[in-house]
Amino acid sequence: MIEVDARGLSCPIPVVKTKEAIDKNPKTPITVLVDSEVSKENVSRLAGSRGYSVEVEKVDDGFRLKLSPLGK
């Protein structure tokens, strides 16, 4: 599994880093760590548009998003 740690980064950087991970690792589950509601929503929107399901977990320092390719 690939992990993207985007904590402490302002949008659009978490989205850009997530897009890079998706492009380099198609069909691979990806975990994204973010620390703001805005980043959580933007990364979730990107993942959905790229054919990934999104599972959001609230953690002490923000959110853990588990992105899984649909139909894979």
C-alpha atoms as an extended CHARMM CRD file, in Angstrom:
* protein
*
        72  EXT
         1         1  MET       CA              0.0000000000        0.0000000000        0.0000000000  PROA      1               0.0000000000
         2         2  ILE       CA              1.1640000000        3.5050000000       -0.8290000000  PROA      2               0.0000000000
         3         3  GLU       CA              1.0220000000        6.2440000000        1.8140000000  PROA      3               0.0000000000
         4         4  VAL       CA              0.8690000000        9.9820000000        1.1200000000  PROA      4               0.0000000000
         5         5  ASP       CA              1.5290000000       12.1850000000        4.1470000000  PROA      5               0.0000000000
         6         6  ALA       CA              0.0720000000       15.5890000000        3.3120000000  PROA      6               0.0000000000
         7         7  ARG       CA             -0.3100000000       16.8350000000        6.8770000000  PROA      7               0.0000000000
         8         8  GLY       CA              0.7230000000       20.4460000000        7.2950000000  PROA      8               0.0000000000
         9         9  LEU       CA              0.2670000000       21.1720000000        3.5890000000  PROA      9               0.0000000000
        10        10  SER       CA             -2.3450000000       23.5720000000        2.2040000000  PROA      10              0.0000000000
        11        11  CYS       CA             -4.5310000000       22.7830000000       -0.7850000000  PROA      11              0.0000000000
        12        12  PRO       CA             -3.9560000000       22.1490000000       -3.5610000000  PROA      12              0.0000000000
        13        13  ILE       CA             -0.7440000000       20.3390000000       -2.5170000000  PROA      13              0.0000000000
        14        14  PRO       CA             -2.4920000000       17.3270000000       -0.8560000000  PROA      14              0.0000000000
        15        15  VAL       CA             -4.5680000000       16.8760000000       -4.0250000000  PROA      15              0.0000000000
        16        16  VAL       CA             -1.4790000000       17.1690000000       -6.2450000000  PROA      16              0.0000000000
        17        17  LYS       CA              0.4470000000       14.6150000000       -4.1540000000  PROA      17              0.0000000000
        18        18  THR       CA             -2.5250000000       12.2250000000       -4.1760000000  PROA      18              0.0000000000
        19        19  LYS       CA             -2.9250000000       12.6030000000       -7.9540000000  PROA      19              0.0000000000
        20        20  GLU       CA              0.7730000000       11.8130000000       -8.4310000000  PROA      20              0.0000000000
        21        21  ALA       CA              0.4330000000        8.6820000000       -6.2680000000  PROA      21              0.0000000000
        22        22  ILE       CA             -2.6510000000        7.5400000000       -8.2200000000  PROA      22              0.0000000000
        23        23  ASP       CA             -0.9400000000        8.1740000000      -11.5750000000  PROA      23              0.0000000000
        24        24  LYS       CA              2.2570000000        6.3160000000      -10.5560000000  PROA      24              0.0000000000
        25        25  ASN       CA              0.4490000000        3.4110000000       -8.8390000000  PROA      25              0.0000000000
        26        26  PRO       CA             -2.7730000000        2.6710000000      -10.7110000000  PROA      26              0.0000000000
        27        27  LYS       CA             -4.9950000000       -0.0240000000       -9.1950000000  PROA      27              0.0000000000
        28        28  THR       CA             -3.0890000000        0.1850000000       -5.8880000000  PROA      28              0.0000000000
        29        29  PRO       CA             -4.7450000000        1.0930000000       -2.5820000000  PROA      29              0.0000000000
        30        30  ILE       CA             -3.4530000000        4.4040000000       -1.2380000000  PROA      30              0.0000000000
        31        31  THR       CA             -3.5980000000        5.8930000000        2.2510000000  PROA      31              0.0000000000
        32        32  VAL       CA             -3.5910000000        9.6900000000        2.4670000000  PROA      32              0.0000000000
        33        33  LEU       CA             -3.0070000000       11.5830000000        5.7170000000  PROA      33              0.0000000000
        34        34  VAL       CA             -4.3720000000       15.1400000000        5.8890000000  PROA      34              0.0000000000
        35        35  ASP       CA             -4.9810000000       17.5340000000        8.7450000000  PROA      35              0.0000000000
        36        36  SER       CA             -7.8240000000       19.7250000000        7.4850000000  PROA      36              0.0000000000
        37        37  GLU       CA            -11.4540000000       19.3010000000        6.5260000000  PROA      37              0.0000000000
        38        38  VAL       CA            -10.8480000000       21.1130000000        3.2160000000  PROA      38              0.0000000000
        39        39  SER       CA             -8.0200000000       18.7550000000        2.2350000000  PROA      39              0.0000000000
        40        40  LYS       CA            -10.1450000000       15.7460000000        3.2240000000  PROA      40              0.0000000000
        41        41  GLU       CA            -12.9980000000       16.8990000000        0.9920000000  PROA      41              0.0000000000
        42        42  ASN       CA            -10.7740000000       17.8080000000       -1.9630000000  PROA      42              0.0000000000
        43        43  VAL       CA             -8.7890000000       14.5460000000       -1.8680000000  PROA      43              0.0000000000
        44        44  SER       CA            -12.0350000000       12.5670000000       -1.5190000000  PROA      44              0.0000000000
        45        45  ARG       CA            -13.4890000000       14.3350000000       -4.5580000000  PROA      45              0.0000000000
        46        46  LEU       CA            -10.3610000000       13.6000000000       -6.6180000000  PROA      46              0.0000000000
        47        47  ALA       CA            -10.3500000000        9.9420000000       -5.5900000000  PROA      47              0.0000000000
        48        48  GLY       CA            -14.0170000000        9.5270000000       -6.4850000000  PROA      48              0.0000000000
        49        49  SER       CA            -13.4610000000       11.1010000000       -9.8970000000  PROA      49              0.0000000000
        50        50  ARG       CA            -10.5730000000        8.6750000000      -10.5030000000  PROA      50              0.0000000000
        51        51  GLY       CA            -12.6360000000        5.5660000000       -9.6640000000  PROA      51              0.0000000000
        52        52  TYR       CA            -11.5860000000        5.0230000000       -6.0470000000  PROA      52              0.0000000000
        53        53  SER       CA            -13.7760000000        4.3970000000       -3.0390000000  PROA      53              0.0000000000
        54        54  VAL       CA            -12.8790000000        6.4970000000       -0.0010000000  PROA      54              0.0000000000
        55        55  GLU       CA            -12.9820000000        5.3990000000        3.6160000000  PROA      55              0.0000000000
        56        56  VAL       CA            -12.3750000000        8.2810000000        6.0410000000  PROA      56              0.0000000000
        57        57  GLU       CA            -11.0470000000        7.7080000000        9.5400000000  PROA      57              0.0000000000
        58        58  LYS       CA            -10.7220000000       10.5520000000       12.0640000000  PROA      58              0.0000000000
        59        59  VAL       CA             -7.3430000000       10.3970000000       13.7970000000  PROA      59              0.0000000000
        60        60  ASP       CA             -5.7310000000       12.5900000000       16.4670000000  PROA      60              0.0000000000
        61        61  ASP       CA             -3.9300000000       14.8350000000       14.0070000000  PROA      61              0.0000000000
        62        62  GLY       CA             -6.5320000000       14.9460000000       11.2230000000  PROA      62              0.0000000000
        63        63  PHE       CA             -7.8730000000       12.3240000000        8.8700000000  PROA      63              0.0000000000
        64        64  ARG       CA             -6.6990000000        9.0660000000        7.3170000000  PROA      64              0.0000000000
        65        65  LEU       CA             -8.2530000000        8.4460000000        3.9120000000  PROA      65              0.0000000000
        66        66  LYS       CA             -8.0900000000        4.9200000000        2.5640000000  PROA      66              0.0000000000
        67        67  LEU       CA             -8.4780000000        4.9740000000       -1.2050000000  PROA      67              0.0000000000
        68        68  SER       CA             -9.3220000000        1.6850000000       -2.9050000000  PROA      68              0.0000000000
        69        69  PRO       CA             -9.7140000000        1.2150000000       -6.6490000000  PROA      69              0.0000000000
        70        70  LEU       CA            -13.2890000000        0.2450000000       -7.5130000000  PROA      70              0.0000000000
        71        71  GLY       CA            -13.8100000000       -3.0520000000       -9.2640000000  PROA      71              0.0000000000
        72        72  LYS       CA            -10.2440000000       -4.2110000000       -8.6810000000  PROA      72              0.0000000000
